[in-house]
Amino acid sequence: MVTISLCVLLTVLAILSPVLVSLGNGTSLLRVANVGQLHLSFPTPLQAVNSQALTQPVQVGAWGDEASVGNMGVQVEIQTNVYNVSSVWTDAFWVGDVMSDGSFVQFGYIISSPGYYCLNGHVTGQGTSCLGAAGNIGFVDARWFWSYFPNARDVSDWYYGFGSANSAGVNGTWHLYSIQPSASNDWTFVMDGVPVYSSDVSVSTSTSPAHLVAEKASGPFLSQLGPVQFRNLAYLGSSGLWLATSSFTLIDGCGSADSNVCTVSTAYGVELAGPNDVIAGSGVPLPKSGQLVW
């Protein structure tokens, strides 16, 4: 294991907060008005960056139906939209789950500011241990990514990985992102039916519905986010079969450890494109968070 020193890692930008719903204290899905109560992190390039970044990630997307609570895996098709991002810009489009063991897991594609990154790492309060290769991420370079937080409320300890250059495909192509158990009952991240990373983390059932998110993780609030289309959100039921969600409840808000209220107006929306089919991001009508749209 190669450890990257703190003097090289630099400041960590806010990104990729898991959306949470409390099912144990009476919070219903239709009353979830904000996206997260955590302020998670994502590695910056291993070089100097502009410090003018978001203090809160902004997320728009949709919850699946309440029947998807207790699932053992989630998946969604995402259409790749690639565009240039600035030195303070990180956008992510993903499917995720909050698990009964307290962890959080997500998988999708990401567009990051150009720079030199550790492509597979473990972040702790002491720094980042690079568990794999490091390399340059360039302009117009959409890559699959995964993140796993052993404890969703401990933002100082988490694992992540990026795919190779342009691994999320070219503009307009559709790809299926699945988080599912392996034969040994560990989490595996599968893209278009092909495993891209297998963890050694035991599978547990979810405490949240399956959900999909377009996230402005860093950069100006009003800068471009997608838009990106998601379709066929599904979850792995106790029967071992993939089940399509039967409804969508909109997600629209900001989240951090100490605030879940957006400090400025955002320009990102969500709209229904068809049954189990939404478009999220810039140029899309603004939703009312918690609205049942399908």
C-alpha positions in Angstrom: 0.0 0.0 0.0 1.4 3.4 -1.0 0.3 6.3 1.2 0.0 9.7 -0.3 1.1 12.4 2.1 -1.2 15.1 3.3 1.0 17.8 1.8 0.3 16.3 -1.7 -3.3 15.5 -1.2 -4.4 19.1 -0.4 -8.0 20.2 0.4 -10.8 17.7 -0.2 -13.9 19.0 -2.0 -17.4 18.3 -0.9 -19.1 15.6 -3.1 -21.3 12.6 -3.3 -23.4 12.8 -0.2 -25.7 9.8 0.2 -29.4 10.7 0.2 -30.9 9.5 3.4 -34.5 8.7 4.5 -35.3 7.8 8.1 -37.8 5.0 8.2 -37.3 4.4 11.9 -38.5 7.7 13.3 -41.7 8.1 11.3 -40.3 10.1 8.3 -42.2 9.1 5.2 -40.9 9.2 1.7 -43.2 12.0 0.7 -42.0 14.2 3.5 -38.3 14.0 2.5 -37.6 17.6 1.4 -33.8 17.7 1.4 -31.3 15.4 -0.1 -28.9 14.5 2.7 -27.7 15.0 6.2 -24.1 14.2 5.5 -21.2 16.1 4.0 -19.1 13.5 2.3 -15.9 14.0 0.4 -14.2 13.1 -2.8 -10.5 13.3 -3.7 -9.2 16.5 -5.5 -6.5 16.1 -8.1 -3.1 15.6 -6.6 -2.1 19.2 -7.5 -3.2 22.7 -6.6 -6.8 23.6 -7.3 -9.0 26.6 -7.1 -10.5 26.8 -3.6 -13.8 28.3 -4.7 -15.9 25.2 -4.5 -19.3 24.4 -3.2 -19.8 24.1 0.6 -22.8 21.9 0.0 -23.4 19.3 -2.8 -26.6 19.9 -4.8 -28.6 16.8 -5.8 -31.6 16.2 -8.0 -33.1 12.8 -8.7 -35.7 10.4 -7.6 -36.5 7.8 -4.9 -38.0 4.5 -6.0 -41.0 3.0 -4.4 -41.2 2.1 -0.7 -41.2 -1.6 -1.7 -37.6 -1.3 -2.6 -36.6 -0.8 1.0 -34.9 -3.9 2.2 -33.3 -4.6 -1.2 -30.0 -6.4 -1.7 -28.8 -4.5 -4.7 -29.8 -1.6 -7.1 -29.3 -0.8 -10.8 -30.2 1.8 -13.3 -29.5 2.7 -16.9 -27.8 6.0 -17.4 -27.2 7.8 -20.7 -23.8 9.3 -20.9 -23.5 13.1 -21.5 -19.9 14.3 -21.6 -18.9 18.0 -21.4 -15.9 20.1 -20.3 -15.6 20.9 -16.6 -13.5 23.6 -15.0 -10.8 23.4 -12.3 -13.5 23.5 -9.6 -16.1 21.4 -11.2 -17.2 17.8 -10.4 -20.4 16.2 -11.6 -21.6 12.7 -10.8 -24.6 10.6 -11.9 -25.3 7.5 -9.8 -27.6 4.9 -8.3 -27.2 4.2 -4.6 -28.4 2.6 -1.3 -28.1 3.2 2.4 -27.6 -0.2 4.1 -28.9 -1.7 7.3 -25.3 -2.2 8.6 -24.9 1.6 8.5 -22.9 1.8 5.3 -23.6 3.7 2.0 -22.8 2.5 -1.5 -23.1 4.2 -4.9 -22.1 3.5 -8.5 -22.4 5.5 -11.7 -20.3 7.9 -13.8 -18.4 11.0 -13.0 -16.9 14.0 -14.8 -14.0 15.6 -12.8 -11.8 18.6 -13.3 -8.6 17.7 -15.2 -5.7 16.6 -12.9 -3.6 13.8 -11.6 -5.6 11.5 -9.3 -5.3 8.3 -7.2 -7.7 6.1 -9.1 -8.4 3.7 -6.3 -8.1 4.7 -2.8 -9.0 4.6 0.9 -9.6 8.0 2.5 -9.3 8.5 6.3 -8.8 11.4 8.6 -5.1 11.0 8.2 -5.0 11.2 4.4 -5.5 8.9 1.4 -3.9 5.5 0.9 -3.6 4.8 -2.8 -4.7 1.2 -3.3 -4.1 1.1 -7.0 -2.8 3.1 -9.9 -2.7 6.9 -10.2 -3.1 8.8 -13.4 -4.3 11.9 -15.3 -8.0 12.6 -15.9 -8.4 14.9 -18.8 -11.1 17.1 -20.4 -14.3 15.4 -21.6 -13.3 12.3 -19.8 -16.4 10.5 -18.3 -15.5 7.5 -16.2 -17.4 5.0 -14.1 -16.9 5.4 -10.4 -17.9 3.7 -7.2 -17.8 4.7 -3.5 -18.3 2.8 -0.3 -18.6 4.2 3.2 -18.4 1.6 5.9 -20.3 4.0 8.2 -22.3 6.6 6.3 -22.1 9.0 9.2 -18.3 8.8 9.5 -17.3 11.0 6.6 -13.5 10.5 7.3 -13.4 6.9 6.3 -14.4 5.7 2.8 -13.2 3.8 -0.3 -13.5 4.8 -4.0 -12.5 3.8 -7.5 -12.4 5.3 -11.0 -12.5 3.5 -14.3 -10.1 4.0 -17.2 -10.3 7.0 -19.5 -13.7 7.4 -21.2 -14.9 4.2 -19.5 -18.5 5.7 -19.3 -18.6 5.7 -23.1 -19.3 8.5 -25.6 -22.2 10.9 -25.7 -25.6 9.4 -26.1 -24.7 5.8 -25.2 -26.7 4.0 -22.5 -25.0 1.9 -19.8 -26.4 -0.3 -17.0 -24.8 0.3 -13.6 -25.5 -2.4 -11.1 -24.6 -2.8 -7.4 -25.1 -6.5 -6.6 -23.9 -9.4 -4.5 -21.1 -11.6 -5.8 -21.1 -15.4 -5.5 -19.3 -15.0 -2.2 -22.0 -12.4 -1.0 -19.7 -9.4 -1.3 -20.6 -6.2 -3.1 -19.7 -6.2 -6.8 -20.0 -3.2 -9.2 -21.2 -4.4 -12.6 -21.4 -2.2 -15.8 -23.3 -3.6 -18.8 -23.2 -7.0 -17.3 -19.4 -7.0 -16.7 -17.9 -6.7 -13.2 -15.6 -3.7 -13.0 -14.7 -4.0 -9.3 -15.3 -6.6 -6.6 -15.1 -5.7 -3.0 -14.5 -7.8 0.1 -17.5 -6.1 1.9 -20.4 -8.4 3.0 -23.8 -7.6 1.5 -26.6 -6.3 3.8 -30.1 -5.2 3.1 -31.0 -1.6 2.5 -32.8 0.8 4.8 -33.5 3.3 2.0 -35.4 2.9 -1.2 -33.4 2.5 -4.4 -32.6 6.0 -5.7 -30.9 7.8 -8.6 -29.1 11.1 -8.4 -27.5 13.8 -10.6 -25.1 15.7 -8.4 -23.3 19.0 -8.7 -20.6 18.0 -6.3 -18.3 21.0 -6.7 -18.2 24.2 -8.8 -20.6 27.1 -9.3 -24.2 26.4 -8.3 -25.5 27.6 -11.6 -22.9 25.9 -13.9 -24.0 23.1 -16.2 -25.1 19.8 -14.7 -25.9 17.3 -17.4 -28.8 17.0 -18.2 -28.7 13.3 -17.9 -31.4 10.7 -18.5 -31.9 7.7 -16.2 -34.3 4.8 -16.9 -35.3 1.4 -15.6 -34.4 1.8 -11.9 -34.6 -1.6 -10.3 -33.8 -3.4 -7.1 -32.8 -6.9 -6.1 -35.5 -8.5 -4.1 -35.3 -11.3 -1.5 -36.4 -13.7 -4.3 -33.1 -13.0 -6.1 -35.0 -11.3 -9.0 -34.6 -7.8 -10.2 -37.8 -5.8 -9.7 -38.6 -2.5 -11.5 -39.6 0.3 -9.2 -43.2 1.3 -9.6 -43.1 5.0 -8.7 -40.8 8.0 -8.4 -40.7 10.6 -5.6 -38.6 13.6 -6.6 -35.3 14.6 -4.8 -34.2 18.2 -4.9 -32.0 19.8 -2.3 -28.6 20.3 -0.7 -27.0 18.5 2.2 -24.1 18.8 4.6 -23.1 17.7 8.1 -24.5 20.8 9.7 -27.1 22.1 7.1 -29.5 20.5 4.7 -30.8 23.8 3.3 -29.6 25.3 0.0 -27.9 28.7 0.6 -28.7 29.9 -2.9 -31.2 29.1 -5.6 -30.2 26.4 -7.9 -31.1 25.8 -11.5 -31.4 22.0 -11.7 -34.5 20.1 -12.2 -36.1 16.7 -12.7 -38.8 15.7 -15.1 -40.5 12.5 -16.0 -39.7 11.3 -19.5 -41.9 8.2 -19.3 -42.6 5.3 -16.9 -39.5 4.6 -14.9 -37.6 7.3 -16.9 -36.4 10.7 -15.7 -34.2 13.5 -16.9 -32.2 15.5 -14.3 -30.0 18.5 -14.4 -29.7 21.8 -16.2 -32.5 23.1 -18.5 -35.1 20.8 -16.8 -38.2 22.2 -15.1 -37.6 22.7 -11.3 -39.4 20.1 -9.2 -41.0 20.3 -5.8 -38.9 17.9 -3.6 -40.9 15.0 -2.3 -43.5 15.2 -5.1 -44.8 11.9 -6.3 -44.5 12.1 -10.1 -45.2 8.6 -11.2 
